[in-house]
Amino acid sequence: MIKQKIIGLAGAAAMLLGSTPALSQDMPAPFDKAADVNIALVRYLSTGDFFQAYLSGVENQAAALGVNLRVLDSRQDAALQADMVDQAIALGVDGIVIQHGLTESMKEAAQRAVDAGIKVVAFDVNVENEAIPQIEQSDYQLGKMALDQAVIDNGNAFTAGYVYVPGIAPLDRRHVAWEETKAANPDITEVAQFGTLDNPIANSVANQARAVLQANPTINVVFAPYDEFAKGVKIAVDEAGLTDDIDIYSADVSTADISAMREPGSAWVATVATNPAVVGEVSVRALALMLAGEDPGASVVVPPTLITQSFLNEQDIKNMDDLGSKMPQFQHADVAMADWMPLPAR
């Protein structure tokens, strides 16, 4: 079933979200008549805390602008996601945010939107189109910072399991950091590579990880550069009683992740992340700049931060709000900004 959600975000709805749109006379066209502006979010991935937080950021920034948002969720169906871009074109939206997906299925669909005069930005999917800005979390840095911490903690000689699904742009970028780290540290031995995006992702990865850990008892580090992957590996590590023997390094963070990292004896020792809600806000702001005739740049990067288990424990951080208060960069990214543009209230 196609999931469609239409959210009218002008006026009162924006107030409910705690943000008051700027006065229309202070806004450039088309935002001087923001209630007539329609944008669409076309999603490939939506399962997990990261994607719920990303959606909330998209909704909140759209609310602050006073525009109407339509959410189209393909639930990891690549062909359906391309069809949803065509649906958005047929509906006559002014702008589209493409969230994740596969290059081969989204490249032509994105070009059709551009040909129709629609402004498009893409988050974590390479649509190979110079007219479409790429929104990203500096995924290479996400991977590199996590792996740098793994080397600090474990030295440059360890036996690793690696969770990876090729063809997904952010995972491919993080994969570059993994290959570089292995090349720079030849005593790091990768004995197993596995991974799946089958729903529910964490449980599906856990099923794989059980077999991998049983077959490879020398593994002492797992690089799982997506938090749903890390959750799955942690399930398997806990069940096998290996929490003292394996360290898990990941990317992305949520309140549920923080709780899992802070469990007594948790094997999940570090992650590198941006606030997914902030990334959602930046995605909409970049699109808004394009609609106003401004250039957000070809690459719009939200910088990541290393989050260690020890930091979470020392600061007694329980949720994303606590993390934001201890790490101000989690509350806002000074990216894709303009003086005229209202921001969501904090």
Legacy VTK file of the C-alpha trace (Angstrom):
# vtk DataFile Version 3.0
C-alpha trace
ASCII
DATASET POLYDATA
POINTS 346 float
0.000 0.000 0.000
1.275 3.459 -0.842
1.615 5.560 2.259
0.811 9.196 1.691
0.611 11.854 4.362
-0.413 15.419 3.618
0.491 17.968 6.222
-0.841 21.503 5.960
1.781 23.461 7.800
0.821 27.090 7.474
-0.254 29.333 10.312
-1.870 27.441 13.183
-0.050 24.197 12.489
3.260 25.998 12.707
2.198 27.461 16.028
1.428 23.968 17.310
4.999 22.995 16.500
6.279 25.951 18.470
7.433 28.072 15.559
5.903 31.231 14.132
6.423 31.796 10.401
8.012 35.092 9.451
5.721 37.876 8.281
4.959 37.373 4.605
6.168 40.854 3.668
9.624 39.925 4.960
9.864 36.790 2.839
11.031 36.528 -0.764
8.802 34.969 -3.403
7.333 32.409 -3.328
7.365 32.455 0.486
5.522 35.780 0.597
2.561 33.508 -0.197
3.833 30.457 1.660
0.418 28.842 1.991
0.498 28.351 -1.782
3.901 26.601 -1.718
3.826 22.799 -1.868
6.783 20.502 -1.323
7.091 16.722 -1.197
9.337 14.363 0.727
9.842 11.117 -1.208
11.295 8.454 1.084
13.059 5.160 0.472
13.987 4.279 4.070
11.671 5.025 6.983
12.209 2.236 9.543
14.063 3.191 12.706
14.520 6.119 15.047
16.859 7.976 12.700
14.251 8.246 9.975
11.476 9.260 12.342
13.669 12.042 13.700
14.635 13.088 10.164
10.946 13.295 9.253
10.217 15.433 12.309
12.959 17.840 11.236
11.478 18.090 7.729
8.032 18.706 9.202
9.248 21.321 11.681
11.224 23.325 9.132
8.329 23.198 6.670
6.077 24.429 9.477
8.415 27.308 10.261
8.326 28.333 6.597
4.531 27.979 6.517
4.502 25.708 3.446
2.506 22.557 2.752
4.285 19.223 2.935
3.298 15.931 1.333
5.102 12.786 2.528
5.373 9.824 0.153
6.877 6.685 1.691
7.957 3.823 -0.571
9.093 1.544 2.291
12.257 0.416 0.496
10.512 -0.291 -2.816
12.827 1.291 -5.394
10.336 1.162 -8.279
7.605 2.626 -6.104
9.871 5.455 -4.991
10.454 6.412 -8.631
6.691 6.282 -9.232
6.200 8.559 -6.221
8.473 11.165 -7.761
6.184 11.046 -10.799
3.171 11.393 -8.497
4.704 14.507 -6.964
5.355 15.905 -10.459
1.727 15.232 -11.446
0.520 16.980 -8.292
2.412 20.105 -9.345
4.572 20.490 -6.263
7.119 23.270 -6.234
9.948 21.272 -4.696
10.938 17.708 -3.816
13.269 16.269 -1.182
14.419 12.787 -2.222
15.442 10.863 0.899
17.706 7.847 0.280
17.154 5.392 -2.542
19.132 3.701 -5.293
20.969 5.615 -7.999
19.698 3.354 -10.779
16.047 3.834 -9.844
16.162 7.512 -8.873
18.456 9.052 -11.490
15.883 9.252 -14.281
12.997 10.067 -11.921
14.928 12.988 -10.465
15.738 14.245 -13.955
12.031 14.132 -14.845
11.305 16.387 -11.896
14.016 18.835 -12.951
12.684 18.801 -16.520
9.252 19.683 -15.126
10.698 22.824 -13.538
10.595 21.435 -9.996
13.413 22.198 -7.578
14.958 19.044 -6.111
17.430 18.213 -3.354
18.639 14.706 -2.503
19.601 13.389 0.921
21.932 10.395 0.983
21.200 9.260 -2.560
23.432 10.050 -5.521
21.158 10.926 -8.427
24.147 11.986 -10.559
22.633 15.349 -11.445
24.499 18.640 -11.192
21.213 20.525 -10.854
20.374 18.682 -7.631
22.246 19.596 -4.421
23.350 16.659 -2.285
22.485 16.834 1.405
24.767 14.643 3.484
26.159 14.095 6.949
29.724 13.848 5.652
29.285 10.104 5.632
32.965 9.529 4.975
33.759 11.411 8.178
31.098 9.441 10.054
32.930 6.262 9.131
36.445 7.621 9.578
35.827 9.112 13.024
34.281 5.862 14.278
37.189 3.838 12.903
39.762 6.244 14.322
38.191 5.631 17.727
38.272 1.872 17.127
42.023 2.103 16.511
42.514 4.260 19.606
40.622 1.742 21.726
41.925 -1.490 20.199
45.238 -0.653 18.570
45.968 -1.142 14.895
45.749 -4.938 15.005
42.324 -6.456 15.570
39.958 -8.977 14.027
36.833 -7.390 12.616
33.369 -8.144 11.433
31.891 -5.570 9.078
28.233 -4.844 8.367
27.687 -3.395 4.897
25.058 -3.285 2.167
26.474 -1.878 -1.106
24.530 0.444 -3.375
23.242 2.764 -0.631
25.040 6.101 -0.986
25.759 6.818 2.714
26.949 3.261 3.330
29.142 3.393 0.218
30.759 6.609 1.483
31.363 5.052 4.907
32.780 2.007 3.151
35.547 4.171 1.673
36.686 4.998 5.210
36.712 1.286 6.099
38.854 0.377 3.093
41.265 3.228 3.816
41.551 2.241 7.475
42.381 -1.351 6.555
44.944 -0.195 4.007
46.614 2.068 6.580
46.552 -0.675 9.232
47.381 -3.976 7.507
47.126 -5.911 10.785
43.392 -5.225 10.908
41.846 -8.437 9.621
38.308 -8.482 8.230
37.075 -12.056 8.681
33.394 -11.527 7.885
31.239 -9.083 5.938
27.470 -9.278 6.216
24.399 -7.055 6.234
20.816 -6.648 5.070
18.147 -3.963 4.831
15.283 -6.436 5.199
12.695 -5.198 7.689
12.924 -5.162 10.622
16.542 -4.320 9.932
17.954 -4.806 13.441
16.390 -8.237 13.839
17.457 -9.321 10.358
21.059 -8.256 11.035
20.930 -10.006 14.413
20.045 -13.251 12.649
23.095 -12.884 10.424
25.372 -11.798 13.263
24.552 -14.889 15.343
25.967 -17.138 12.628
28.937 -14.839 11.955
30.001 -14.704 15.602
29.670 -18.447 16.007
31.757 -19.093 12.901
34.386 -16.455 13.757
35.137 -16.575 17.498
38.229 -14.357 17.116
36.201 -11.240 16.206
36.822 -8.521 18.774
35.622 -5.453 16.823
32.494 -4.986 14.722
32.176 -1.950 12.468
28.436 -1.452 11.953
28.136 2.014 10.365
24.359 2.437 10.721
22.609 2.316 14.067
20.056 -0.308 13.030
23.017 -2.519 12.078
24.619 -1.878 15.474
21.393 -2.739 17.284
21.289 -6.066 15.475
24.913 -6.887 16.243
24.376 -5.946 19.890
21.441 -8.363 20.125
23.644 -11.190 18.881
26.595 -10.218 21.088
24.362 -10.063 24.175
22.822 -13.452 23.416
26.245 -15.013 22.915
27.557 -13.602 26.194
30.377 -11.772 24.394
29.871 -8.264 25.774
33.337 -8.291 27.370
35.018 -9.573 24.212
33.626 -7.415 21.377
33.438 -3.658 20.808
30.855 -2.233 18.392
31.454 1.027 16.476
28.604 2.657 14.612
27.146 5.737 12.957
23.942 7.655 13.755
22.272 8.088 17.135
18.833 8.193 18.749
17.385 8.055 22.262
17.035 4.282 21.890
20.690 4.061 20.815
21.786 6.081 23.835
19.904 3.690 26.103
21.504 0.674 24.413
24.999 2.162 24.667
24.503 2.899 28.371
23.335 -0.562 29.371
25.757 -2.060 31.922
28.569 -3.790 30.065
27.226 -2.764 26.643
29.471 -3.746 23.730
28.355 -0.646 21.793
31.165 1.708 22.768
31.029 4.558 20.233
29.036 6.087 17.433
29.469 9.139 15.216
26.402 11.138 14.319
24.564 14.264 13.455
21.123 15.009 14.823
18.824 13.506 12.178
16.172 16.124 12.955
18.715 18.833 12.130
19.565 17.058 8.871
15.850 17.069 8.020
15.673 20.797 8.708
18.737 21.438 6.539
17.199 19.433 3.691
14.133 21.677 3.651
16.184 24.853 4.054
18.345 23.941 1.060
15.208 23.351 -0.998
13.746 26.667 0.217
16.869 28.529 -0.905
16.462 27.055 -4.381
12.788 28.010 -4.502
13.771 31.576 -3.572
16.304 31.676 -6.407
19.354 31.240 -4.181
22.100 28.637 -4.437
22.695 26.318 -1.458
25.731 24.817 -3.180
26.245 21.469 -4.867
27.053 19.759 -1.568
25.328 20.691 1.685
27.198 18.986 4.521
26.090 18.685 8.155
29.201 18.003 10.279
29.188 14.921 12.561
30.335 14.411 16.162
31.937 11.467 17.984
29.790 10.138 20.828
31.402 7.618 23.164
29.816 5.388 25.757
32.105 6.913 28.391
30.919 10.444 27.521
27.273 9.399 27.763
27.881 7.837 31.156
30.020 10.673 32.516
27.437 13.273 31.495
24.481 11.048 32.496
22.903 11.578 29.066
19.592 9.748 28.766
18.084 11.049 25.523
18.579 13.282 22.500
17.551 16.401 24.440
20.275 15.729 27.010
22.760 15.131 24.201
21.804 18.414 22.558
22.277 20.317 25.810
25.753 18.821 26.278
26.636 19.089 22.579
25.212 22.362 21.226
26.073 21.385 17.655
23.352 18.757 17.938
20.672 21.406 18.346
21.433 23.330 15.181
23.701 23.312 12.150
24.600 26.674 10.662
24.102 25.245 7.172
21.791 26.350 4.314
20.820 29.527 6.124
19.429 32.897 5.028
18.518 36.015 6.996
14.927 35.836 5.802
14.421 32.205 6.717
12.576 31.324 9.958
13.861 28.388 11.992
11.950 25.910 14.142
11.707 26.916 17.794
13.787 24.925 20.284
LINES 1 347
346 0 1 2 3 4 5 6 7 8 9 10 11 12 13 14 15 16 17 18 19 20 21 22 23 24 25 26 27 28 29 30 31 32 33 34 35 36 37 38 39 40 41 42 43 44 45 46 47 48 49 50 51 52 53 54 55 56 57 58 59 60 61 62 63 64 65 66 67 68 69 70 71 72 73 74 75 76 77 78 79 80 81 82 83 84 85 86 87 88 89 90 91 92 93 94 95 96 97 98 99 100 101 102 103 104 105 106 107 108 109 110 111 112 113 114 115 116 117 118 119 120 121 122 123 124 125 126 127 128 129 130 131 132 133 134 135 136 137 138 139 140 141 142 143 144 145 146 147 148 149 150 151 152 153 154 155 156 157 158 159 160 161 162 163 164 165 166 167 168 169 170 171 172 173 174 175 176 177 178 179 180 181 182 183 184 185 186 187 188 189 190 191 192 193 194 195 196 197 198 199 200 201 202 203 204 205 206 207 208 209 210 211 212 213 214 215 216 217 218 219 220 221 222 223 224 225 226 227 228 229 230 231 232 233 234 235 236 237 238 239 240 241 242 243 244 245 246 247 248 249 250 251 252 253 254 255 256 257 258 259 260 261 262 263 264 265 266 267 268 269 270 271 272 273 274 275 276 277 278 279 280 281 282 283 284 285 286 287 288 289 290 291 292 293 294 295 296 297 298 299 300 301 302 303 304 305 306 307 308 309 310 311 312 313 314 315 316 317 318 319 320 321 322 323 324 325 326 327 328 329 330 331 332 333 334 335 336 337 338 339 340 341 342 343 344 345
